[in-house]
Amino acid sequence: MAESRNHLFFECPYSWNVWTEIAAKCNLSPNQSWDQILLDLQALRCCRPQKLLSILACQCVIYLLWTERNNRLHRQIFRPPDSVTSSVSGTIRSKIAALRDQPRLSSSMFAIWLA
């Protein structure tokens, strides 16, 4: 299969597995279409913490899937989808924790993420 943005994010079963797990934690309806995901994120009508968490989650998934792709291609290191999902979750928790100067926002985002 030819590599494309749409295949990597999120038509490929591997990336779809990661995305559906993370989207569920953000109360998002997962979609396989890159364009539709962007439209859905732009159209979110929810509280600020929920919207920021959803955008952060999408960014983390994309970044860590791209890292996984590069590790497979250039270093022959292969991880199962649940390992990438765990990395995404850890990255999101770290990013939320880094919002120390905004305790209400951080607390709200953690509450949504851990629900």
Jmol script that loads the backbone (N, CA, C; Angstrom):
load data "model"
ATOM      1  N   MET A   1       0.846  -1.182   0.000  1.00  0.00           N
ATOM      2  CA  MET A   1       0.000   0.000   0.000  1.00  0.00           C
ATOM      3  C   MET A   1       0.885   1.237   0.000  1.00  0.00           C
ATOM      4  N   ALA A   2       0.528   2.207  -0.803  1.00  0.00           N
ATOM      5  CA  ALA A   2       1.274   3.466  -0.856  1.00  0.00           C
ATOM      6  C   ALA A   2       1.026   4.266   0.420  1.00  0.00           C
ATOM      7  N   GLU A   3       2.101   4.849   0.918  1.00  0.00           N
ATOM      8  CA  GLU A   3       1.988   5.649   2.135  1.00  0.00           C
ATOM      9  C   GLU A   3       1.373   7.007   1.791  1.00  0.00           C
ATOM     10  N   SER A   4       0.388   7.389   2.555  1.00  0.00           N
ATOM     11  CA  SER A   4      -0.235   8.703   2.377  1.00  0.00           C
ATOM     12  C   SER A   4      -0.652   9.223   3.744  1.00  0.00           C
ATOM     13  N   ARG A   5      -0.899  10.500   3.810  1.00  0.00           N
ATOM     14  CA  ARG A   5      -1.370  11.092   5.069  1.00  0.00           C
ATOM     15  C   ARG A   5      -2.652  10.408   5.527  1.00  0.00           C
ATOM     16  N   ASN A   6      -3.576  10.223   4.613  1.00  0.00           N
ATOM     17  CA  ASN A   6      -4.859   9.623   4.974  1.00  0.00           C
ATOM     18  C   ASN A   6      -4.696   8.187   5.459  1.00  0.00           C
ATOM     19  N   HIS A   7      -3.771   7.455   4.845  1.00  0.00           N
ATOM     20  CA  HIS A   7      -3.558   6.083   5.301  1.00  0.00           C
ATOM     21  C   HIS A   7      -2.926   6.076   6.692  1.00  0.00           C
ATOM     22  N   LEU A   8      -1.873   6.883   6.863  1.00  0.00           N
ATOM     23  CA  LEU A   8      -1.190   6.921   8.161  1.00  0.00           C
ATOM     24  C   LEU A   8      -2.107   7.424   9.263  1.00  0.00           C
ATOM     25  N   PHE A   9      -2.941   8.414   8.945  1.00  0.00           N
ATOM     26  CA  PHE A   9      -3.828   9.058   9.931  1.00  0.00           C
ATOM     27  C   PHE A   9      -5.240   9.110   9.354  1.00  0.00           C
ATOM     28  N   PHE A  10      -6.134   8.251   9.500  1.00  0.00           N
ATOM     29  CA  PHE A  10      -6.283   7.144  10.399  1.00  0.00           C
ATOM     30  C   PHE A  10      -6.933   5.968   9.703  1.00  0.00           C
ATOM     31  N   GLU A  11      -6.648   5.805   8.419  1.00  0.00           N
ATOM     32  CA  GLU A  11      -7.242   4.696   7.674  1.00  0.00           C
ATOM     33  C   GLU A  11      -6.556   3.364   7.964  1.00  0.00           C
ATOM     34  N   CYS A  12      -5.298   3.406   8.326  1.00  0.00           N
ATOM     35  CA  CYS A  12      -4.536   2.208   8.672  1.00  0.00           C
ATOM     36  C   CYS A  12      -5.113   1.597   9.955  1.00  0.00           C
ATOM     37  N   PRO A  13      -5.330   0.284   9.988  1.00  0.00           N
ATOM     38  CA  PRO A  13      -5.895  -0.337  11.196  1.00  0.00           C
ATOM     39  C   PRO A  13      -5.083  -0.057  12.463  1.00  0.00           C
ATOM     40  N   TYR A  14      -3.774   0.011  12.334  1.00  0.00           N
ATOM     41  CA  TYR A  14      -2.901   0.285  13.488  1.00  0.00           C
ATOM     42  C   TYR A  14      -3.218   1.664  14.069  1.00  0.00           C
ATOM     43  N   SER A  15      -3.188   2.691  13.227  1.00  0.00           N
ATOM     44  CA  SER A  15      -3.434   4.056  13.713  1.00  0.00           C
ATOM     45  C   SER A  15      -4.890   4.234  14.136  1.00  0.00           C
ATOM     46  N   TRP A  16      -5.805   3.549  13.454  1.00  0.00           N
ATOM     47  CA  TRP A  16      -7.220   3.615  13.821  1.00  0.00           C
ATOM     48  C   TRP A  16      -7.433   3.057  15.225  1.00  0.00           C
ATOM     49  N   ASN A  17      -6.728   1.992  15.554  1.00  0.00           N
ATOM     50  CA  ASN A  17      -6.807   1.398  16.887  1.00  0.00           C
ATOM     51  C   ASN A  17      -6.394   2.419  17.947  1.00  0.00           C
ATOM     52  N   VAL A  18      -5.269   3.093  17.725  1.00  0.00           N
ATOM     53  CA  VAL A  18      -4.783   4.104  18.675  1.00  0.00           C
ATOM     54  C   VAL A  18      -5.782   5.256  18.766  1.00  0.00           C
ATOM     55  N   TRP A  19      -6.213   5.775  17.618  1.00  0.00           N
ATOM     56  CA  TRP A  19      -7.101   6.935  17.593  1.00  0.00           C
ATOM     57  C   TRP A  19      -8.434   6.646  18.279  1.00  0.00           C
ATOM     58  N   THR A  20      -9.028   5.488  18.045  1.00  0.00           N
ATOM     59  CA  THR A  20     -10.330   5.203  18.661  1.00  0.00           C
ATOM     60  C   THR A  20     -10.222   5.141  20.182  1.00  0.00           C
ATOM     61  N   GLU A  21      -9.128   4.576  20.691  1.00  0.00           N
ATOM     62  CA  GLU A  21      -8.926   4.516  22.149  1.00  0.00           C
ATOM     63  C   GLU A  21      -8.819   5.919  22.746  1.00  0.00           C
ATOM     64  N   ILE A  22      -8.015   6.758  22.127  1.00  0.00           N
ATOM     65  CA  ILE A  22      -7.780   8.103  22.662  1.00  0.00           C
ATOM     66  C   ILE A  22      -9.013   8.986  22.458  1.00  0.00           C
ATOM     67  N   ALA A  23      -9.645   8.902  21.305  1.00  0.00           N
ATOM     68  CA  ALA A  23     -10.843   9.707  21.042  1.00  0.00           C
ATOM     69  C   ALA A  23     -11.929   9.398  22.070  1.00  0.00           C
ATOM     70  N   ALA A  24     -12.071   8.137  22.433  1.00  0.00           N
ATOM     71  CA  ALA A  24     -13.087   7.748  23.416  1.00  0.00           C
ATOM     72  C   ALA A  24     -12.828   8.421  24.763  1.00  0.00           C
ATOM     73  N   LYS A  25     -11.559   8.533  25.156  1.00  0.00           N
ATOM     74  CA  LYS A  25     -11.228   9.174  26.434  1.00  0.00           C
ATOM     75  C   LYS A  25     -11.554  10.670  26.412  1.00  0.00           C
ATOM     76  N   CYS A  26     -11.640  11.239  25.213  1.00  0.00           N
ATOM     77  CA  CYS A  26     -11.966  12.670  25.068  1.00  0.00           C
ATOM     78  C   CYS A  26     -13.437  12.884  24.739  1.00  0.00           C
ATOM     79  N   ASN A  27     -14.213  11.813  24.755  1.00  0.00           N
ATOM     80  CA  ASN A  27     -15.636  11.881  24.391  1.00  0.00           C
ATOM     81  C   ASN A  27     -15.841  12.366  22.959  1.00  0.00           C
ATOM     82  N   LEU A  28     -14.933  11.974  22.080  1.00  0.00           N
ATOM     83  CA  LEU A  28     -15.048  12.314  20.663  1.00  0.00           C
ATOM     84  C   LEU A  28     -15.548  11.104  19.891  1.00  0.00           C
ATOM     85  N   SER A  29     -16.292  11.362  18.838  1.00  0.00           N
ATOM     86  CA  SER A  29     -16.663  10.287  17.921  1.00  0.00           C
ATOM     87  C   SER A  29     -15.519  10.149  16.926  1.00  0.00           C
ATOM     88  N   PRO A  30     -14.813   9.022  16.936  1.00  0.00           N
ATOM     89  CA  PRO A  30     -13.664   8.902  16.035  1.00  0.00           C
ATOM     90  C   PRO A  30     -14.100   8.858  14.580  1.00  0.00           C
ATOM     91  N   ASN A  31     -13.262   9.379  13.738  1.00  0.00           N
ATOM     92  CA  ASN A  31     -13.512   9.402  12.311  1.00  0.00           C
ATOM     93  C   ASN A  31     -12.214   9.021  11.627  1.00  0.00           C
ATOM     94  N   GLN A  32     -12.279   8.339  10.497  1.00  0.00           N
ATOM     95  CA  GLN A  32     -11.066   7.943   9.782  1.00  0.00           C
ATOM     96  C   GLN A  32     -10.621   8.985   8.775  1.00  0.00           C
ATOM     97  N   SER A  33     -11.430   9.951   8.489  1.00  0.00           N
ATOM     98  CA  SER A  33     -11.096  10.967   7.495  1.00  0.00           C
ATOM     99  C   SER A  33     -10.323  12.117   8.139  1.00  0.00           C
ATOM    100  N   TRP A  34      -9.114  12.355   7.658  1.00  0.00           N
ATOM    101  CA  TRP A  34      -8.275  13.455   8.146  1.00  0.00           C
ATOM    102  C   TRP A  34      -9.047  14.774   8.086  1.00  0.00           C
ATOM    103  N   ASP A  35      -9.620  15.062   6.925  1.00  0.00           N
ATOM    104  CA  ASP A  35     -10.342  16.328   6.749  1.00  0.00           C
ATOM    105  C   ASP A  35     -11.519  16.441   7.710  1.00  0.00           C
ATOM    106  N   GLN A  36     -12.233  15.344   7.907  1.00  0.00           N
ATOM    107  CA  GLN A  36     -13.386  15.379   8.803  1.00  0.00           C
ATOM    108  C   GLN A  36     -12.957  15.557  10.253  1.00  0.00           C
ATOM    109  N   ILE A  37     -11.849  14.954  10.635  1.00  0.00           N
ATOM    110  CA  ILE A  37     -11.340  15.130  12.003  1.00  0.00           C
ATOM    111  C   ILE A  37     -11.034  16.598  12.251  1.00  0.00           C
ATOM    112  N   LEU A  38     -10.365  17.242  11.299  1.00  0.00           N
ATOM    113  CA  LEU A  38     -10.053  18.670  11.456  1.00  0.00           C
ATOM    114  C   LEU A  38     -11.328  19.503  11.549  1.00  0.00           C
ATOM    115  N   LEU A  39     -12.293  19.190  10.710  1.00  0.00           N
ATOM    116  CA  LEU A  39     -13.573  19.914  10.766  1.00  0.00           C
ATOM    117  C   LEU A  39     -14.275  19.683  12.099  1.00  0.00           C
ATOM    118  N   ASP A  40     -14.260  18.445  12.563  1.00  0.00           N
ATOM    119  CA  ASP A  40     -14.895  18.123  13.850  1.00  0.00           C
ATOM    120  C   ASP A  40     -14.236  18.883  14.998  1.00  0.00           C
ATOM    121  N   LEU A  41     -12.908  18.944  14.997  1.00  0.00           N
ATOM    122  CA  LEU A  41     -12.202  19.664  16.064  1.00  0.00           C
ATOM    123  C   LEU A  41     -12.505  21.159  16.016  1.00  0.00           C
ATOM    124  N   GLN A  42     -12.568  21.712  14.817  1.00  0.00           N
ATOM    125  CA  GLN A  42     -12.883  23.136  14.676  1.00  0.00           C
ATOM    126  C   GLN A  42     -14.309  23.438  15.108  1.00  0.00           C
ATOM    127  N   ALA A  43     -15.198  22.490  14.909  1.00  0.00           N
ATOM    128  CA  ALA A  43     -16.619  22.712  15.195  1.00  0.00           C
ATOM    129  C   ALA A  43     -17.020  22.334  16.618  1.00  0.00           C
ATOM    130  N   LEU A  44     -16.077  21.877  17.430  1.00  0.00           N
ATOM    131  CA  LEU A  44     -16.421  21.470  18.798  1.00  0.00           C
ATOM    132  C   LEU A  44     -17.116  22.599  19.544  1.00  0.00           C
ATOM    133  N   ARG A  45     -18.262  22.284  20.102  1.00  0.00           N
ATOM    134  CA  ARG A  45     -19.017  23.245  20.915  1.00  0.00           C
ATOM    135  C   ARG A  45     -19.099  22.669  22.321  1.00  0.00           C
ATOM    136  N   CYS A  46     -18.053  22.891  23.061  1.00  0.00           N
ATOM    137  CA  CYS A  46     -17.996  22.365  24.420  1.00  0.00           C
ATOM    138  C   CYS A  46     -17.160  23.318  25.262  1.00  0.00           C
ATOM    139  N   CYS A  47     -16.990  22.975  26.512  1.00  0.00           N
ATOM    140  CA  CYS A  47     -16.219  23.835  27.405  1.00  0.00           C
ATOM    141  C   CYS A  47     -14.754  23.888  26.946  1.00  0.00           C
ATOM    142  N   ARG A  48     -14.081  24.955  27.329  1.00  0.00           N
ATOM    143  CA  ARG A  48     -12.691  25.170  26.915  1.00  0.00           C
ATOM    144  C   ARG A  48     -11.779  23.994  27.287  1.00  0.00           C
ATOM    145  N   PRO A  49     -11.848  23.473  28.511  1.00  0.00           N
ATOM    146  CA  PRO A  49     -10.969  22.343  28.844  1.00  0.00           C
ATOM    147  C   PRO A  49     -11.188  21.133  27.930  1.00  0.00           C
ATOM    148  N   GLN A  50     -12.443  20.842  27.612  1.00  0.00           N
ATOM    149  CA  GLN A  50     -12.763  19.712  26.728  1.00  0.00           C
ATOM    150  C   GLN A  50     -12.183  19.942  25.332  1.00  0.00           C
ATOM    151  N   LYS A  51     -12.336  21.151  24.827  1.00  0.00           N
ATOM    152  CA  LYS A  51     -11.832  21.463  23.490  1.00  0.00           C
ATOM    153  C   LYS A  51     -10.310  21.384  23.457  1.00  0.00           C
ATOM    154  N   LEU A  52      -9.647  21.975  24.447  1.00  0.00           N
ATOM    155  CA  LEU A  52      -8.187  21.930  24.495  1.00  0.00           C
ATOM    156  C   LEU A  52      -7.680  20.494  24.632  1.00  0.00           C
ATOM    157  N   LEU A  53      -8.341  19.702  25.457  1.00  0.00           N
ATOM    158  CA  LEU A  53      -7.950  18.307  25.630  1.00  0.00           C
ATOM    159  C   LEU A  53      -8.104  17.536  24.319  1.00  0.00           C
ATOM    160  N   SER A  54      -9.177  17.766  23.613  1.00  0.00           N
ATOM    161  CA  SER A  54      -9.414  17.071  22.346  1.00  0.00           C
ATOM    162  C   SER A  54      -8.349  17.416  21.316  1.00  0.00           C
ATOM    163  N   ILE A  55      -8.003  18.688  21.225  1.00  0.00           N
ATOM    164  CA  ILE A  55      -6.967  19.118  20.281  1.00  0.00           C
ATOM    165  C   ILE A  55      -5.610  18.546  20.693  1.00  0.00           C
ATOM    166  N   LEU A  56      -5.292  18.626  21.979  1.00  0.00           N
ATOM    167  CA  LEU A  56      -4.036  18.069  22.488  1.00  0.00           C
ATOM    168  C   LEU A  56      -3.950  16.571  22.198  1.00  0.00           C
ATOM    169  N   ALA A  57      -5.026  15.862  22.424  1.00  0.00           N
ATOM    170  CA  ALA A  57      -5.041  14.413  22.189  1.00  0.00           C
ATOM    171  C   ALA A  57      -4.777  14.096  20.721  1.00  0.00           C
ATOM    172  N   CYS A  58      -5.419  14.821  19.838  1.00  0.00           N
ATOM    173  CA  CYS A  58      -5.219  14.600  18.405  1.00  0.00           C
ATOM    174  C   CYS A  58      -3.763  14.881  18.027  1.00  0.00           C
ATOM    175  N   GLN A  59      -3.210  15.974  18.539  1.00  0.00           N
ATOM    176  CA  GLN A  59      -1.817  16.313  18.252  1.00  0.00           C
ATOM    177  C   GLN A  59      -0.869  15.226  18.757  1.00  0.00           C
ATOM    178  N   CYS A  60      -1.111  14.736  19.957  1.00  0.00           N
ATOM    179  CA  CYS A  60      -0.254  13.688  20.530  1.00  0.00           C
ATOM    180  C   CYS A  60      -0.333  12.400  19.721  1.00  0.00           C
ATOM    181  N   VAL A  61      -1.530  12.026  19.320  1.00  0.00           N
ATOM    182  CA  VAL A  61      -1.691  10.808  18.525  1.00  0.00           C
ATOM    183  C   VAL A  61      -0.924  10.945  17.212  1.00  0.00           C
ATOM    184  N   ILE A  62      -1.083  12.063  16.538  1.00  0.00           N
ATOM    185  CA  ILE A  62      -0.392  12.273  15.260  1.00  0.00           C
ATOM    186  C   ILE A  62       1.120  12.217  15.456  1.00  0.00           C
ATOM    187  N   TYR A  63       1.621  12.927  16.453  1.00  0.00           N
ATOM    188  CA  TYR A  63       3.062  12.964  16.697  1.00  0.00           C
ATOM    189  C   TYR A  63       3.615  11.574  17.012  1.00  0.00           C
ATOM    190  N   LEU A  64       2.949  10.856  17.898  1.00  0.00           N
ATOM    191  CA  LEU A  64       3.483   9.553  18.305  1.00  0.00           C
ATOM    192  C   LEU A  64       3.285   8.477  17.236  1.00  0.00           C
ATOM    193  N   LEU A  65       2.253   8.600  16.411  1.00  0.00           N
ATOM    194  CA  LEU A  65       2.129   7.681  15.275  1.00  0.00           C
ATOM    195  C   LEU A  65       3.232   7.952  14.252  1.00  0.00           C
ATOM    196  N   TRP A  66       3.544   9.217  14.034  1.00  0.00           N
ATOM    197  CA  TRP A  66       4.622   9.567  13.105  1.00  0.00           C
ATOM    198  C   TRP A  66       5.965   9.054  13.646  1.00  0.00           C
ATOM    199  N   THR A  67       6.185   9.186  14.945  1.00  0.00           N
ATOM    200  CA  THR A  67       7.400   8.667  15.572  1.00  0.00           C
ATOM    201  C   THR A  67       7.472   7.152  15.409  1.00  0.00           C
ATOM    202  N   GLU A  68       6.351   6.473  15.617  1.00  0.00           N
ATOM    203  CA  GLU A  68       6.302   5.018  15.443  1.00  0.00           C
ATOM    204  C   GLU A  68       6.616   4.639  14.005  1.00  0.00           C
ATOM    205  N   ARG A  69       6.053   5.362  13.078  1.00  0.00           N
ATOM    206  CA  ARG A  69       6.313   5.109  11.659  1.00  0.00           C
ATOM    207  C   ARG A  69       7.802   5.247  11.356  1.00  0.00           C
ATOM    208  N   ASN A  70       8.428   6.307  11.865  1.00  0.00           N
ATOM    209  CA  ASN A  70       9.855   6.518  11.623  1.00  0.00           C
ATOM    210  C   ASN A  70      10.709   5.452  12.298  1.00  0.00           C
ATOM    211  N   ASN A  71      10.341   5.041  13.504  1.00  0.00           N
ATOM    212  CA  ASN A  71      11.080   3.970  14.182  1.00  0.00           C
ATOM    213  C   ASN A  71      11.002   2.664  13.402  1.00  0.00           C
ATOM    214  N   ARG A  72       9.861   2.380  12.845  1.00  0.00           N
ATOM    215  CA  ARG A  72       9.702   1.163  12.048  1.00  0.00           C
ATOM    216  C   ARG A  72      10.539   1.232  10.775  1.00  0.00           C
ATOM    217  N   LEU A  73      10.492   2.380  10.130  1.00  0.00           N
ATOM    218  CA  LEU A  73      11.165   2.554   8.848  1.00  0.00           C
ATOM    219  C   LEU A  73      12.681   2.622   8.980  1.00  0.00           C
ATOM    220  N   HIS A  74      13.162   3.367   9.947  1.00  0.00           N
ATOM    221  CA  HIS A  74      14.588   3.678  10.020  1.00  0.00           C
ATOM    222  C   HIS A  74      15.358   2.901  11.080  1.00  0.00           C
ATOM    223  N   ARG A  75      14.664   2.368  12.081  1.00  0.00           N
ATOM    224  CA  ARG A  75      15.370   1.689  13.172  1.00  0.00           C
ATOM    225  C   ARG A  75      14.903   0.249  13.376  1.00  0.00           C
ATOM    226  N   GLN A  76      13.907  -0.171  12.603  1.00  0.00           N
ATOM    227  CA  GLN A  76      13.340  -1.512  12.723  1.00  0.00           C
ATOM    228  C   GLN A  76      12.886  -1.807  14.154  1.00  0.00           C
ATOM    229  N   ILE A  77      12.299  -0.795  14.786  1.00  0.00           N
ATOM    230  CA  ILE A  77      11.721  -0.946  16.120  1.00  0.00           C
ATOM    231  C   ILE A  77      10.204  -0.914  15.959  1.00  0.00           C
ATOM    232  N   PHE A  78       9.549  -1.962  16.420  1.00  0.00           N
ATOM    233  CA  PHE A  78       8.107  -2.104  16.251  1.00  0.00           C
ATOM    234  C   PHE A  78       7.434  -2.201  17.616  1.00  0.00           C
ATOM    235  N   ARG A  79       6.420  -1.384  17.826  1.00  0.00           N
ATOM    236  CA  ARG A  79       5.642  -1.446  19.071  1.00  0.00           C
ATOM    237  C   ARG A  79       4.189  -1.740  18.729  1.00  0.00           C
ATOM    238  N   PRO A  80       3.494  -2.462  19.600  1.00  0.00           N
ATOM    239  CA  PRO A  80       2.071  -2.715  19.355  1.00  0.00           C
ATOM    240  C   PRO A  80       1.258  -1.438  19.592  1.00  0.00           C
ATOM    241  N   PRO A  81       0.061  -1.369  19.034  1.00  0.00           N
ATOM    242  CA  PRO A  81      -0.769  -0.165  19.188  1.00  0.00           C
ATOM    243  C   PRO A  81      -1.021   0.227  20.640  1.00  0.00           C
ATOM    244  N   ASP A  82      -1.207  -0.756  21.521  1.00  0.00           N
ATOM    245  CA  ASP A  82      -1.489  -0.407  22.915  1.00  0.00           C
ATOM    246  C   ASP A  82      -0.298   0.279  23.583  1.00  0.00           C
ATOM    247  N   SER A  83       0.901   0.012  23.107  1.00  0.00           N
ATOM    248  CA  SER A  83       2.086   0.693  23.630  1.00  0.00           C
ATOM    249  C   SER A  83       2.093   2.163  23.202  1.00  0.00           C
ATOM    250  N   VAL A  84       1.710   2.417  21.962  1.00  0.00           N
ATOM    251  CA  VAL A  84       1.619   3.806  21.485  1.00  0.00           C
ATOM    252  C   VAL A  84       0.490   4.520  22.223  1.00  0.00           C
ATOM    253  N   THR A  85      -0.622   3.844  22.427  1.00  0.00           N
ATOM    254  CA  THR A  85      -1.738   4.430  23.172  1.00  0.00           C
ATOM    255  C   THR A  85      -1.302   4.810  24.582  1.00  0.00           C
ATOM    256  N   SER A  86      -0.528   3.956  25.225  1.00  0.00           N
ATOM    257  CA  SER A  86      -0.009   4.268  26.565  1.00  0.00           C
ATOM    258  C   SER A  86       0.914   5.477  26.531  1.00  0.00           C
ATOM    259  N   SER A  87       1.738   5.572  25.496  1.00  0.00           N
ATOM    260  CA  SER A  87       2.625   6.731  25.354  1.00  0.00           C
ATOM    261  C   SER A  87       1.829   8.015  25.156  1.00  0.00           C
ATOM    262  N   VAL A  88       0.778   7.934  24.351  1.00  0.00           N
ATOM    263  CA  VAL A  88      -0.087   9.102  24.143  1.00  0.00           C
ATOM    264  C   VAL A  88      -0.692   9.523  25.475  1.00  0.00           C
ATOM    265  N   SER A  89      -1.213   8.567  26.210  1.00  0.00           N
ATOM    266  CA  SER A  89      -1.841   8.863  27.495  1.00  0.00           C
ATOM    267  C   SER A  89      -0.852   9.516  28.456  1.00  0.00           C
ATOM    268  N   GLY A  90       0.356   8.983  28.532  1.00  0.00           N
ATOM    269  CA  GLY A  90       1.378   9.558  29.398  1.00  0.00           C
ATOM    270  C   GLY A  90       1.771  10.963  28.982  1.00  0.00           C
ATOM    271  N   THR A  91       1.872  11.187  27.684  1.00  0.00           N
ATOM    272  CA  THR A  91       2.221  12.514  27.173  1.00  0.00           C
ATOM    273  C   THR A  91       1.128  13.517  27.511  1.00  0.00           C
ATOM    274  N   ILE A  92      -0.112  13.112  27.350  1.00  0.00           N
ATOM    275  CA  ILE A  92      -1.229  14.007  27.669  1.00  0.00           C
ATOM    276  C   ILE A  92      -1.230  14.347  29.157  1.00  0.00           C
ATOM    277  N   ARG A  93      -1.041  13.350  30.000  1.00  0.00           N
ATOM    278  CA  ARG A  93      -0.985  13.620  31.447  1.00  0.00           C
ATOM    279  C   ARG A  93       0.143  14.595  31.779  1.00  0.00           C
ATOM    280  N   SER A  94       1.299  14.419  31.150  1.00  0.00           N
ATOM    281  CA  SER A  94       2.434  15.323  31.392  1.00  0.00           C
ATOM    282  C   SER A  94       2.131  16.742  30.927  1.00  0.00           C
ATOM    283  N   LYS A  95       1.505  16.865  29.771  1.00  0.00           N
ATOM    284  CA  LYS A  95       1.161  18.193  29.246  1.00  0.00           C
ATOM    285  C   LYS A  95       0.146  18.892  30.147  1.00  0.00           C
ATOM    286  N   ILE A  96      -0.835  18.157  30.625  1.00  0.00           N
ATOM    287  CA  ILE A  96      -1.827  18.751  31.530  1.00  0.00           C
ATOM    288  C   ILE A  96      -1.151  19.170  32.833  1.00  0.00           C
ATOM    289  N   ALA A  97      -0.292  18.313  33.364  1.00  0.00           N
ATOM    290  CA  ALA A  97       0.402  18.623  34.619  1.00  0.00           C
ATOM    291  C   ALA A  97       1.287  19.858  34.480  1.00  0.00           C
ATOM    292  N   ALA A  98       1.752  20.126  33.277  1.00  0.00           N
ATOM    293  CA  ALA A  98       2.617  21.286  33.042  1.00  0.00           C
ATOM    294  C   ALA A  98       1.847  22.608  33.100  1.00  0.00           C
ATOM    295  N   LEU A  99       0.531  22.537  33.182  1.00  0.00           N
ATOM    296  CA  LEU A  99      -0.293  23.753  33.253  1.00  0.00           C
ATOM    297  C   LEU A  99      -0.426  24.231  34.700  1.00  0.00           C
ATOM    298  N   ARG A 100       0.662  24.225  35.440  1.00  0.00           N
ATOM    299  CA  ARG A 100       0.637  24.594  36.862  1.00  0.00           C
ATOM    300  C   ARG A 100       0.124  26.012  37.101  1.00  0.00           C
ATOM    301  N   ASP A 101       0.412  26.898  36.150  1.00  0.00           N
ATOM    302  CA  ASP A 101      -0.007  28.293  36.318  1.00  0.00           C
ATOM    303  C   ASP A 101      -1.497  28.490  36.040  1.00  0.00           C
ATOM    304  N   GLN A 102      -2.181  27.432  35.610  1.00  0.00           N
ATOM    305  CA  GLN A 102      -3.622  27.489  35.346  1.00  0.00           C
ATOM    306  C   GLN A 102      -4.294  26.299  36.047  1.00  0.00           C
ATOM    307  N   PRO A 103      -4.335  26.326  37.377  1.00  0.00           N
ATOM    308  CA  PRO A 103      -4.814  25.149  38.121  1.00  0.00           C
ATOM    309  C   PRO A 103      -6.251  24.746  37.801  1.00  0.00           C
ATOM    310  N   ARG A 104      -7.127  25.714  37.546  1.00  0.00           N
ATOM    311  CA  ARG A 104      -8.517  25.343  37.233  1.00  0.00           C
ATOM    312  C   ARG A 104      -8.607  24.608  35.900  1.00  0.00           C
ATOM    313  N   LEU A 105      -7.893  25.131  34.900  1.00  0.00           N
ATOM    314  CA  LEU A 105      -7.882  24.491  33.587  1.00  0.00           C
ATOM    315  C   LEU A 105      -7.270  23.096  33.686  1.00  0.00           C
ATOM    316  N   SER A 106      -6.134  23.009  34.352  1.00  0.00           N
ATOM    317  CA  SER A 106      -5.449  21.729  34.522  1.00  0.00           C
ATOM    318  C   SER A 106      -6.346  20.713  35.230  1.00  0.00           C
ATOM    319  N   SER A 107      -6.975  21.142  36.292  1.00  0.00           N
ATOM    320  CA  SER A 107      -7.856  20.264  37.063  1.00  0.00           C
ATOM    321  C   SER A 107      -9.033  19.780  36.216  1.00  0.00           C
ATOM    322  N   SER A 108      -9.624  20.690  35.459  1.00  0.00           N
ATOM    323  CA  SER A 108     -10.758  20.318  34.599  1.00  0.00           C
ATOM    324  C   SER A 108     -10.337  19.333  33.515  1.00  0.00           C
ATOM    325  N   MET A 109      -9.175  19.581  32.916  1.00  0.00           N
ATOM    326  CA  MET A 109      -8.692  18.683  31.866  1.00  0.00           C
ATOM    327  C   MET A 109      -8.386  17.296  32.431  1.00  0.00           C
ATOM    328  N   PHE A 110      -7.766  17.244  33.616  1.00  0.00           N
ATOM    329  CA  PHE A 110      -7.504  15.951  34.255  1.00  0.00           C
ATOM    330  C   PHE A 110      -8.807  15.221  34.551  1.00  0.00           C
ATOM    331  N   ALA A 111      -9.800  15.938  35.033  1.00  0.00           N
ATOM    332  CA  ALA A 111     -11.086  15.313  35.362  1.00  0.00           C
ATOM    333  C   ALA A 111     -11.713  14.675  34.122  1.00  0.00           C
ATOM    334  N   ILE A 112     -11.648  15.377  33.003  1.00  0.00           N
ATOM    335  CA  ILE A 112     -12.202  14.836  31.751  1.00  0.00           C
ATOM    336  C   ILE A 112     -11.390  13.619  31.312  1.00  0.00           C
ATOM    337  N   TRP A 113     -10.064  13.754  31.349  1.00  0.00           N
ATOM    338  CA  TRP A 113      -9.190  12.681  30.875  1.00  0.00           C
ATOM    339  C   TRP A 113      -9.334  11.411  31.710  1.00  0.00           C
ATOM    340  N   LEU A 114      -9.474  11.577  33.017  1.00  0.00           N
ATOM    341  CA  LEU A 114      -9.517  10.420  33.909  1.00  0.00           C
ATOM    342  C   LEU A 114     -10.916   9.844  34.102  1.00  0.00           C
ATOM    343  N   ALA A 115     -11.926  10.502  33.555  1.00  0.00           N
ATOM    344  CA  ALA A 115     -13.314  10.046  33.728  1.00  0.00           C
ATOM    345  C   ALA A 115     -13.557   8.716  33.042  1.00  0.00           C
TER     346      ALA A 115
END
end "model"
wireframe off; spacefill off
backbone 0.3
color backbone group
